[in-house]
């Protein structure tokens, strides 16, 4: 029972942020990213459950505690793919 539990956003936080930024039509601010993160639906999962979700998604979500920093990297990659 020593497993560390992991907060997991469902849908993924990166997808939620991308959709919010597209709807806004401009880059999200740090305050907006943190507010979206805090209000987004999430579940607490075991590492095994989280790994299964990541495998189905075929990508790792951004880390909630580093939402702003991770979002800055992810959004540049996502925008470059468009």
Secondary structure, DSSP 4 states (H G I P E B T S, - for coil): --PPPEEEESS-HHHHHHHHHHHHTSPPPHHHHHHHHHHS-EEEE-HHHHHHHHHHHTSPPPPGGGHHHHHHHHHHHHHHH-
